[in-house]
Amino acid sequence: MSVPKLPKLEELLLDLRLVEPAQLQECRRSLGAHVSSERLLQELESASFLTSYQTGKLRKGETDGLRLGRYKLLYRNASGSFARVFRACSIDTGQIVAIKLLRQRYAADPRVVNLFRREGELGKRLKHKNIVPIYEVASEGNQHYFTMEFVEGGNFRDFIKIRQKFSPQEATKYVLDMAEGLEYALSLGLTHRDLKLSNVLLSSQGVAKLVDFGLAGQDSALAAIEEEVDRAIEYATLEKNTAAPENDPRSDLYFLGAIYYELLTGQPPYPPTRSREERRQFSRYRNVRPVRSVDPGLPLSVAEIVTRLMDIHPDDRYQTPTEVIGDLRRVLNGGGHGPAPAATDADTAARSAAPVVICIESRLKQQDALRDYLTKHGFRVLVMGDPVRALNRIDSEAPYGVVIIADALESEEDVVGVFKAAVTRCKKSRTPVVLALSAKLAHLREQLIEPPGAKVLVNAVTLRDVRNALAELNSGR
């Protein structure tokens, strides 16, 4: 399929409420008589009225995946074998949420649909600061989904790839957050059953939050299909070979220990694998290398908690989340690894006075590099993967400059569109805009007009080049 003809496209945009009539008219006026479906989509994206995900769907003539119930889908954030997660916006209120959508391959299987809906309904009962709340569970045709809080941040699997490992202080604080979430859920009779790094989110406020609750319970018909959809294999293997009862709360504590182990050392306690057969091998969970043999510098008090959490014998493990919470708090409060000194008023004032640079970059490693380099040179850095969100911050932050890293965007059309939108948004405030094009995208330079206050850097671009370009543009303001 291809992009619809102009009248059909405009009708579609309004019927789906992807844009408001006033936004559509604004873009049509900007284009004048030279309007086409493609140019209209480009203009709507440049003005941040549509996202690249939405225009990509519309160019293909696809409407599935643009709207679910009262929500328009903005971006796809994550994808697993069981479901996909989207960032979405309420058409009625503008609230940003995450939507978890069951994959179509399972939509015709009532057993899997029941498991998915059950997960959502159980999750709605959980109201705790360390658990991502679920708002509603719904279906539209053969599409089954539920809405959740959208957590600005990422999951610990992504963070560990960049950070390698966390300090004992940080790791203990985050594991305490997780344990408190487990304690609350258990007070309602619920366990997690799928605890792993990718199922724990770290918010931008530094709070660890559990996601994907709801697999625990006594429904044997549902439990039987967990492995079919690639879930809870590790739990079943551990319990089967240790004579633990099904749905044992202590199983969550073993895998909490596995998370703690990896946060502290940067290494998983057992070999990662996608093979179901290998994941069913009990030796993976029994023959775990002692955590202090991986990092001899770890505090003994921390290593002892990890070891007890991961004891292969359930009766020798911590028996409840409450027990481990007590030990984690003692480590944080007195184990020689107390909280970092609080920031002084002078520190806070200095950070507030620092010039702000807004960077559009979605890759975590590159985000860290930008943040570290520019911070060392006296800037306060806001790094965002979402171009729309980044551009919306310009008016409120009065930034020193906006930096766009082209390789982080999804397509060449995105690069051109985001650059044009940034130039337009920054024109009134005369905020400098710097676009960094890698060698593979250097050909886009011919399509870009470099107005006053903007600069396009091409080929072997360094962070120093970016900083120098910002300084040069600001000197001419």
C-alpha positions, 0 to 999 in steps of 0.5 A: 500500500502507499500514502493515501491521496490528499483528501483521503489522508486529511480525512484519515488524520481527522477521523483518527484524531491524530491531529487537530483541525487547527494543526492541519490548517496551519500546515496547509497554510504553510505549504500554500498551493504546493501541497501533496500528501507527502509534503503535508506529512513532512510538514506535520512531522516538522511541526511536531504534530505527528511522530516519525512512527505515525508518518511511517505508518501513513506513508504505507497506507497502514492504519493498524497501530495508529490508534487503540481506543482513546489513545494514539500511538506515538512510538514503539518503545520495546518488543518481546516475544509475548507483547509490544510496548508503545508510548501513547497519548490520550486523545481526550486528556493528552496524558502520556501512557505506555500501552502493552499490546499482545502480539497478533500471533497469540490473539486467536489463542484464548488461553494466551489472551486470558493469561494476558488479561489476567496479568493486566487485571492483577496488576491493576490491584497493585498501587505502590511506588516501586511497581508500575501501575496499570490503569485499564485493560481493554480489547479492540477487535482482536487487539488486546492491551492494557495501559500503564504509567510511562516511566521516563528512564529505561530498564536495568538491562539497558543500563547495565550495558552502558554502566557495566556495574553499579556501586554497592550503594547504588545497587543496594538502594535499587534492590531495596526498592525492588524488595519493597515492591515484592513485599507489598505485592506479597501482602496481597497474595501476589508474586512476580514469577518473571523477575529479571533485569529487563522487568525492572525500570529505573525512573528519571528520579532514580526509583526502581519500579517492577513491571510485568506482574501477574503470572502467579496464582493457582490457575493450573490451566494458565500456568501450563502455557507460561512456558509456551509463551517463553515465560517463567521457565527459570522459576519452574526449573528452580522449583521442580529441582528443589522440591519447592511448592509451586508459586513459592514466594522465595523463588522471587527472592532467588531471582532478586539475588540474581539481579543484585549479583549482576548490578554489583559485578556487571556479570550475570550469575549464570550464562545468558541463553535464549535456549529453552533447553539450557534454561531448563538445566538446573545446574545453571542455578545451582553452580553459581560462582560466589559473588566475591570471587567475581569482585573481591572488593565487595563489602562482606555484608553485601556479598552475604545478602546476595549469597543468602538470596541465591541459596539453592535450598529454599529453606536456607534462603530469605523466607520473605521480602521483609527479611531481606529489606531489613538487611538491605536497610542496615547495609545502607545505613551503617555498613561503611557505605553511607549515603553520599554527602548532600549537595550544598546550596552553592552546588545547587546554585551552580547547576542551576546557573549552568547553560543548558544544552538539549541533545537529541540522542536515543542510544544509551552509550552515546547519551552517556558520552554526551552527558559526561563530556558537556557536563565536564565543560560546564553545561547542564545537559538534557539528553532525550531520545524523543525529538518531540519531547526535546523540541517541546522543552526548548521554550521552557529551558531557554537553552544555550543550544540544541544538538541533533545526532543524526544517527540516532534517528530512525530514517533520513526523512526524520533527520531532515524533518527534525532539523527543520523543526528545530530551526523553526522552533529556535528561530524566535529565541535565536537558539543555536542548532547543531546537526551532526551527520556521520559519513553515511548520512553526509549526502543529506547535507545537500538537502539542508539549508543552513540558516543563521544560528544553525550549523550542519557538521559532516563526517568525522564529527567529534564532541569537541566539534559540537562544542566549538560549533555551539560556541561559534553560533552563540558568539554571533547571537 
